[in-house]
């Protein structure tokens, strides 16, 4: 009996390697991710991604989720939001231009998905990022109105005063 118990203790202490079954082969996963990243501004169909891997749509979706932990649609959505955040932070494009550049059908859909993902709408996120950047620049900060102009909105004295108070 003692021999069985010592083997059981030794077996549980030995680290077991997790073997993931049912996922995409690494080359297929890399191929699909690159196709998605290259085509973010286009309409991406899961059927086309599955075809690129020579798999059925359902098998591809299951394998992709097993490999990445999220569905292909969720992974695409996450990549689009990441690209949108980068464009908001690094360019002067309007939110409409950004939404189209990231493959969203319109600005309303983009705002809805962005807000659901980040907990804040894209305009407010832009203002927050611009404010954070201007605070790190020190005394040579850009005026608040430039953030409004960058977002594609016309500024009025009332808006400037309101945003400066905040």
ABEGO torsion letter per residue (X at the ends): XAAAAAAAAAAAABBBBBBBBGBBBAAAAAAAAAAAAAAAABBBBAAAAAAAAGBBAAAAAAAAAAAAGBBAAAAAAAAAAAAAAAAAAABABBAAAAAAAAGBABAAAAAAAAAAAAGBBAAAAAAAAAAAAAAAAEAABBBAAAAAAAAGBBBBAAAAAAAAAX
